[in-house]
Amino acid sequence: MDEPFPATGDDRPVRVLATGPEADPYALYDEMRAEGLVHHVREPNGLHRWLVLDYAEAREIFADARFSKNPARAWEQLRDAGYVSGEPGDRADYLYHVANTDPPDHTRLRKLIGKAFTTRRVEAMRPRIREVAAGLLDRMETAETETVDLVDVYSHPLATTVMCEILGIPALDRESFRTWATAMLSPPEAAARGAMSKAEGYAAMRAFFTDLIGQKRAAVHDGPAPADVLSALIHATDDGDQLTETELVSTVMLLMSAGQEPTVNLINNGALALMNHPEQLALLRDKPELTRGAVEEFLRYDPPVQLSTTRVAVEDVEVAGTVIPAGAVVALSIAAAGRDENRFADADRLDVTRDDNPHLAFGHGIHHCVGAPLARVQGEIGIGMLIERFPRLSLACPPEDLRWRPTRIMRGLVELPVRLDTPPGR
C-alpha cells in the first residue's frame, strides 16, 4: 500500500510497510528493488524511514560519517514511534552504548569493550560450547518423540547458556532473559498484542544488571576478579579510563540482547535453509569441513538480523540518485543486500560452497558487530553438531505453517518443529 507524503523531497509515494513478517520477505524486496534502490517507508508505528536495498550503497553508508548513530539527532521521530521516551538529555542508560554513539565517544567505548570481549576469549569457549550443545543433543536423542521444537530444546538454550556463561550470569536467572530480550528486540507496537513492551523489557534487564554489577564489584574485594566478560568490563582500563556505571549497564544489556536472539535465529534459519535444500544438507553432512563457510552463507541467505540499527542523516545525502534529507532516519536492508545479484551470483540460491561472501550480516566499518566472532562460533558448532547427530533432520510441518516473529528487524521463528529421524544403531 502506498500513500502520498509530499514533504519528503521525493516525488514517489511513501510505501507503508506492514508489521510483517512475510514467509518470504525477499519477494517484497525484489519488488521494491525493481522500483528503486532507496525507498521512503512508513512503519505501522508511524516512524518514517529511508530504506536502502542496494548492497554497494548499504556497505558505503555503514562506514559513512554523514550518517550518525546518535538517536538524539532524530529524537522526536523515534519518541513518537515508541522507540525512546523523555527528552534527549534524559537518555536512558540502555542507550549509552557503542552501537548508539559516533566518534570520539564510539572510539573510546569500542577500545574498552575490546579489551574484555576478545577473540581469544571467544575461541577459549569452543570446548564449552561443544559440551553444552552435546548435552542438549543427548536429551533430544533420548526423547520419547521423534518430533521436537528446535527453538525450545536446542537453539535457544544453547545461545542463552553460552551468552550467560561468558557474561557470568548465574544459572537461576537465565530463563528470564528470553522474555526480556524478545521484548527489547520487538517493535513498539508488539505490546498492543499483549507482549511485554520494549520499555518493560529494558527496565527488567536494567534492574537485573545494575544489581549484578554491584555483586561483581563486591566480589573483587573477596579475591581475584572472576574470568567472565562482565567482570572484565568492570575492570577494563585504557590510560586510566574506565566504563562508567551507566556505560557498563548499557554495554552488557547490548551484549546480552544482541548476542542471544540473533544467534538463536542464525541456528534456526540455517537449519531451516538446509532442510529446505536437502542437496545442500547432504553436501554439508558428507563434508563437515564446509561448515564454517556454510555459516557465512546462512548469514547472507537468510540473515538473523534483517535491518541495520538506526542511522540519521546529518546532512542531505544523495544515495543511488535519491536525496535523503538531513534529519531523516535511515535503515539499511541487510536482507536485501544479501540477495543483490550485482554482488552475489545466483543470489537467491543457497550454496554452502560459496567462497566470495562479504555479506553485511554483522555490519561494516567502525560499527562492525563486536559479538560477530562468538555468533560465528556458535553457528558453526550449533549447526555442525546438529546435523552430525541427526543427519536425516527434516521439517515436521509444511513450510507455510511456520510462524515468524512479528518484526522486520529480526528474522526469527516462533518455533521450528523438526523430525529427528535418528539412524538405527545410535
Protein Blocks (a to p, Z undefined) as FASTA:
>chain_A
ZZddfknopabdcddddebjafblmlmmmmmmmnocbdcdddfkopacdddfbfklmmmm
mmmmkbcfbfklmmmmmmmnopagcjfklocfklmcfklcccfklmmmmmmmmmmmcfkl
mmmmmmmmmmmmmmmmmmmmmpcbfbdcfklmmmmmmmmmmmmmmnopafklmmmmmmmm
mmmmpcfklmmnopacfklmmmmmmmmmmmmmmmmmmmmmnoccdfbfklmmmmgceehi
acdfklmmmmmmmmmmmmmmmmmmmmmmmmmmmmmmmmlmmmmmmmmmlmmmmmmmmmmm
mcfblbdcddddfbdcdeehiacdehiacdddfklmmmmmklmghklbccfkbcblcbfk
nogajllcfklmmmmmmmmmmmmmmmmmmmmgccfbdfklpccddbfkbccdfbdcddfk
paehZZ
